[in-house]
Amino acid sequence: MAENVFEFELEYDNNQDQDSNDALPEPYHHDSPQAVDADLAAEEEKETVELTQSIVNPHARIGPEDFELLKVLGKGGYGKVFQVRKLHGQDEGKIFAMKVLRKATIVRSPKDYDHTKAERNILEAIKHPMIADLVYAFQTGGKLYLILEYLSGGELFVHLEREGIFLEETACFYLSQITLALEHLHKNGIIYRDLKPENIMLNAAGHVVLTDFGLCKESVYEDGRTFTFCGTIEYMAPEVLMRSGHGKAVDWWSLGALMFDMLTGSPPFVAENRKRTIDKILKGKLILPGYLTNEAKDLIKKLLKRLASQRLGGAADDAKPIKSHPFFRHVNWRDLVQHRVEPPFKPSILNEEDTSLFDKRFTKMTPVDSPVDHSHLLSESVNNLFQGFTYVAPSILAAVEPDDWNLPAALSKRRLAAAPAPSSHLMSGMDEP
Ligand SMILES: Nc1ncnc2c1ncn2[C@@H]1O[C@H](COP(=O)(O)OP(=O)(O)OP(=O)(O)O)[C@@H](O)[C@H]1O
């Protein structure tokens, strides 16, 4: 493929980008009284359910003593994620992912879902083949431990980084599975909100599974670093960045940003710093490379409409028009949800414990060579974290030295790649929407 195929400019140009259909109207400014009113109105309609041990496993007595900590898998904005093995009772020997948070709440909009069906159990609302299964939860030492299905295929975007970009057919498979997961959450009144590459994982067979489920999380980090926008912002909808009150359509914007990323190699609006990235998301011109098919261009344009009311998926029928868009014309949605469609590639893993597809900075921490008591070396907070666990792998002890615990989440290569495009000229064959 020609070298310059992927070179294109996403230059922010104040003079050209004010497409009147697409510019955000003034009342969307986050300091405006209208925006505040919208936020308050939205808050009033919300129902919040805090995830607790009694909600997730009301009948089983589960605690840290039931798990062995094997590896660190990753670190998000809110806490670390470990690979664990269940030691006793049901699921004995099975591998899970364990996420440590201070607190997690699921926020639902009651007006959006069918109460008779969904209100029975919040867990039903988040159960779906394309959403990580929450199997157990327990609380101890002021922390919440969520035991989730272990997704050994790693982050989808690790595979994308390896490939550079995906063929449209490949992207179509992943995007359609993500669409199904979002549609399910929306039907249950839940907005995912934080759709971004790091949250899209693959299971052992290569099917998409979203981690989280619109959780509102509280960080385990103790220095108050919990900002709304502490992580990746490149995939966030304009109305999220403007804090102007937002609905389900925010997830469809993120889907559009992911689609753009999968097909071109970087998110649609990137700049050298967060402020300029936000500026571009709010006002920058969307430039689509000419090698995309018309169907792909059309869907991206319709998902990246700045006004949520004009965005595909922004109406009451939510995912319906997205699923019937020509880009997805070959998708058999029924087969897809039942995992009856062969994934584009199968992750190469040896067994269910395999962590080779995870970031080695986490999984290959220098092992501490003797199983001695390291507690005197660890800070009180780290000590508390491991209290009660039957076994903590030496590599985990090495991985959570107090200094490291406070480091910001490691930047993925892809997020680093979300730097400004160096070229200052438009490549040939570029289309403008
Ligand atoms: N169920 C899982 N199975 C395997 N690995 C997982 C699982 N959940 C999360 N991880 C790994 O841990 C990393 C951090 O998780 P995650 O992004 O969900 O954390 P977080 O604290 O919720 O942060 P954020 O909200 O910033 O994404 C993921 O990028 C992934 O590599």
The ligand as an SDF file (V2000), in Angstrom:
LIG
                    3D

 31 33  0  0  0  0  0  0  0  0999 V2000
  -12.7480   -8.2980   32.5310 N   0  0  0  0  0  0  0  0  0  0  0  0
  -11.4680   -8.0580   32.2150 C   0  0  0  0  0  0  0  0  0  0  0  0
  -10.6650   -9.0480   31.7840 N   0  0  0  0  0  0  0  0  0  0  0  0
   -9.3820   -8.8000   31.4660 C   0  0  0  0  0  0  0  0  0  0  0  0
   -8.7910   -7.5870   31.5770 N   0  0  0  0  0  0  0  0  0  0  0  0
   -9.5270   -6.5730   31.9960 C   0  0  0  0  0  0  0  0  0  0  0  0
  -10.9050   -6.7250   32.3450 C   0  0  0  0  0  0  0  0  0  0  0  0
  -11.3880   -5.5250   32.7280 N   0  0  0  0  0  0  0  0  0  0  0  0
  -10.3760   -4.6630   32.6120 C   0  0  0  0  0  0  0  0  0  0  0  0
   -9.2430   -5.2700   32.1840 N   0  0  0  0  0  0  0  0  0  0  0  0
   -7.9240   -4.6530   31.9330 C   0  0  0  0  0  0  0  0  0  0  0  0
   -7.6800   -3.6350   32.8680 O   0  0  0  0  0  0  0  0  0  0  0  0
   -7.5300   -2.3640   32.2180 C   0  0  0  0  0  0  0  0  0  0  0  0
   -8.1520   -1.2750   33.0560 C   0  0  0  0  0  0  0  0  0  0  0  0
   -9.5230   -1.5440   33.1830 O   0  0  0  0  0  0  0  0  0  0  0  0
  -10.6210   -0.4180   33.0070 P   0  0  0  0  0  0  0  0  0  0  0  0
  -10.2620    0.4470   31.8370 O   0  0  0  0  0  0  0  0  0  0  0  0
  -11.9350   -1.0970   32.9870 O   0  0  0  0  0  0  0  0  0  0  0  0
  -10.3770    0.3610   34.3530 O   0  0  0  0  0  0  0  0  0  0  0  0
  -11.1260    1.5850   34.9990 P   0  0  0  0  0  0  0  0  0  0  0  0
  -10.4930    1.7870   36.3360 O   0  0  0  0  0  0  0  0  0  0  0  0
  -12.5760    1.3490   34.9170 O   0  0  0  0  0  0  0  0  0  0  0  0
  -10.6970    2.8010   34.1720 O   0  0  0  0  0  0  0  0  0  0  0  0
  -11.3290    3.6680   33.0350 P   0  0  0  0  0  0  0  0  0  0  0  0
  -12.7120    4.0050   33.4420 O   0  0  0  0  0  0  0  0  0  0  0  0
  -10.3830    4.7970   33.0090 O   0  0  0  0  0  0  0  0  0  0  0  0
  -11.2980    2.8230   31.7970 O   0  0  0  0  0  0  0  0  0  0  0  0
   -8.2150   -2.5630   30.8680 C   0  0  0  0  0  0  0  0  0  0  0  0
   -7.7240   -1.6650   29.9210 O   0  0  0  0  0  0  0  0  0  0  0  0
   -7.8850   -4.0000   30.5510 C   0  0  0  0  0  0  0  0  0  0  0  0
   -6.5950   -4.1220   30.0060 O   0  0  0  0  0  0  0  0  0  0  0  0
  1  2  1  0
  2  3  1  0
  2  7  2  0
  3  4  2  0
  4  5  1  0
  5  6  2  0
  6  7  1  0
  6 10  1  0
  7  8  1  0
  8  9  2  0
  9 10  1  0
 10 11  1  0
 11 12  1  0
 11 30  1  0
 12 13  1  0
 13 14  1  0
 13 28  1  0
 14 15  1  0
 15 16  1  0
 16 17  2  0
 16 18  1  0
 16 19  1  0
 19 20  1  0
 20 21  2  0
 20 22  1  0
 20 23  1  0
 23 24  1  0
 24 25  2  0
 24 26  1  0
 24 27  1  0
 28 29  1  0
 28 30  1  0
 30 31  1  0
M  END
$$$$
